[in-house]
Amino acid sequence: MNKKKVNNYWSSFSQKKRKKLSWLESETIKSFINKRISGNEHKGSYQMAIDQYGQFDRALIVGCGSGELERDLYRLGFFKEAVGIDIAEGSIKLAKRKLVEEGIDKIKYLNFDLDSKSFKKLGFFDVIIVNMIAHHIADLNSFFKKLSEVLTDNGRLIMQEYIGPNRFQHNKKTIHIINSILNVLDDSLKINNMPGAELSLKNDYVPNTIEHFLATDPSEAICSAKIMTNFKKYFITDSQKDFGGNINHMLLSGIVNNFEDCANGHQILKLLMVFEELLEKYEVIKTDFTFVLGRKKIK
């Protein structure tokens, strides 16, 4: 895997000011996801974990990016101190700058290759957070093994992840459902805000080719479908809450901001979330995203 491309892609991405591109950036959708995970639309997944576990002493945030998540968690009292690691140098520089701006001195950021031979030089942690990063890992067996080695025996691993098809290569059924919905949406809701596609209309969804990912971000969803299999080799699942995305992830990619700005957009998003959940319930589709609370297996 070309690590320089991965570094450059995510370093650049963290610097950009842009409209919302991902379904997970929508407040309306976040409320639905909260309800699926915690049972309360006003309580996020990590707040549920705080309620369940209380405060941790030392946290490791894997693939921290520019650090918004852990700074929010620190303010919520989730941990006393933390280390955030990421391969993207630009993201780490931004995270460090934000620490100074926000007056936080209990988080340390390190530029770190997640394929490193060992995580042991980082020390031990009583909580490890894997937030939308495992699907960028090629050697998942080694990744979860290394995490288990630095998690204390009584510690917890908290993972929120994309676990759908590798490289987002969805089957014909999923693609047909997405395109059937796009076909009935008003043009004002289909304006594409993705870089390079601005102001065009997203009239249909065609999965990006593997060659596209190799040219842009070679790590993207490289072995995502095998995440849970490898996780379970080293960790025991205390709780797993799936939260959809098989349809709405790709359907709303690049266009979700249009719904935020539309008078009836929030209602349409609610209907799309209900529709997707019903398709899962009746086993038409499977979930692509999950939230897991786990602990390591003790030999």
Secondary structure in CASP SS format (residue, H / E / C, confidence):
PFRMAT SS
TARGET T0000
AUTHOR 0000-0000-0000
METHOD secondary structure of the structure
MODEL  1
M C 1.00
N C 1.00
K H 1.00
K H 1.00
K H 1.00
V H 1.00
N H 1.00
N H 1.00
Y H 1.00
W H 1.00
S H 1.00
S H 1.00
F H 1.00
S H 1.00
Q H 1.00
K C 1.00
K C 1.00
R C 1.00
K C 1.00
K C 1.00
L C 1.00
S C 1.00
W H 1.00
L H 1.00
E H 1.00
S C 1.00
E H 1.00
T H 1.00
I H 1.00
K H 1.00
S H 1.00
F H 1.00
I H 1.00
N H 1.00
K H 1.00
R H 1.00
I H 1.00
S H 1.00
G C 1.00
N C 1.00
E C 1.00
H C 1.00
K C 1.00
G C 1.00
S H 1.00
Y H 1.00
Q H 1.00
M H 1.00
A H 1.00
I H 1.00
D H 1.00
Q H 1.00
Y H 1.00
G C 1.00
Q C 1.00
F E 1.00
D E 1.00
R E 1.00
A E 1.00
L E 1.00
I E 1.00
V E 1.00
G C 1.00
C C 1.00
G C 1.00
S C 1.00
G C 1.00
E H 1.00
L H 1.00
E H 1.00
R H 1.00
D H 1.00
L H 1.00
Y H 1.00
R H 1.00
L C 1.00
G C 1.00
F C 1.00
F E 1.00
K E 1.00
E E 1.00
A E 1.00
V E 1.00
G E 1.00
I E 1.00
D E 1.00
I C 1.00
A C 1.00
E H 1.00
G H 1.00
S H 1.00
I H 1.00
K H 1.00
L H 1.00
A H 1.00
K H 1.00
R H 1.00
K H 1.00
L H 1.00
V H 1.00
E H 1.00
E H 1.00
G C 1.00
I C 1.00
D C 1.00
K C 1.00
I E 1.00
K E 1.00
Y E 1.00
L E 1.00
N E 1.00
F C 1.00
D C 1.00
L C 1.00
D C 1.00
S C 1.00
K C 1.00
S C 1.00
F C 1.00
K H 1.00
K H 1.00
L H 1.00
G C 1.00
F C 1.00
F E 1.00
D E 1.00
V E 1.00
I E 1.00
I E 1.00
V E 1.00
N E 1.00
M C 1.00
I C 1.00
A H 1.00
H H 1.00
H H 1.00
I C 1.00
A C 1.00
D C 1.00
L H 1.00
N H 1.00
S H 1.00
F H 1.00
F H 1.00
K H 1.00
K H 1.00
L H 1.00
S H 1.00
E H 1.00
V H 1.00
L E 1.00
T E 1.00
D E 1.00
N E 1.00
G E 1.00
R E 1.00
L E 1.00
I E 1.00
M E 1.00
Q E 1.00
E E 1.00
Y E 1.00
I C 1.00
G C 1.00
P C 1.00
N H 1.00
R H 1.00
F H 1.00
Q C 1.00
H C 1.00
N C 1.00
K H 1.00
K H 1.00
T H 1.00
I H 1.00
H H 1.00
I H 1.00
I H 1.00
N H 1.00
S H 1.00
I H 1.00
L H 1.00
N H 1.00
V H 1.00
L C 1.00
D C 1.00
D H 1.00
S H 1.00
L H 1.00
K C 1.00
I E 1.00
N C 1.00
N C 1.00
M C 1.00
P C 1.00
G C 1.00
A C 1.00
E C 1.00
L C 1.00
S C 1.00
L E 1.00
K C 1.00
N C 1.00
D C 1.00
Y C 1.00
V C 1.00
P C 1.00
N C 1.00
T C 1.00
I H 1.00
E H 1.00
H H 1.00
F H 1.00
L H 1.00
A H 1.00
T H 1.00
D C 1.00
P C 1.00
S C 1.00
E C 1.00
A C 1.00
I C 1.00
C C 1.00
S H 1.00
A H 1.00
K H 1.00
I H 1.00
M H 1.00
T H 1.00
N H 1.00
F H 1.00
K H 1.00
K H 1.00
Y H 1.00
F E 1.00
I E 1.00
T E 1.00
D E 1.00
S E 1.00
Q E 1.00
K E 1.00
D E 1.00
F C 1.00
G C 1.00
G C 1.00
N C 1.00
I C 1.00
N H 1.00
H H 1.00
M H 1.00
L H 1.00
L H 1.00
S C 1.00
G C 1.00
I C 1.00
V H 1.00
N H 1.00
N H 1.00
F H 1.00
E H 1.00
D C 1.00
C C 1.00
A C 1.00
N C 1.00
G H 1.00
H H 1.00
Q H 1.00
I H 1.00
L H 1.00
K H 1.00
L H 1.00
L H 1.00
M H 1.00
V H 1.00
F H 1.00
E H 1.00
E H 1.00
L H 1.00
L H 1.00
E H 1.00
K H 1.00
Y C 1.00
E C 1.00
V C 1.00
I C 1.00
K C 1.00
T C 1.00
D C 1.00
F E 1.00
T E 1.00
F E 1.00
V E 1.00
L E 1.00
G E 1.00
R E 1.00
K E 1.00
K C 1.00
I C 1.00
K C 1.00
END
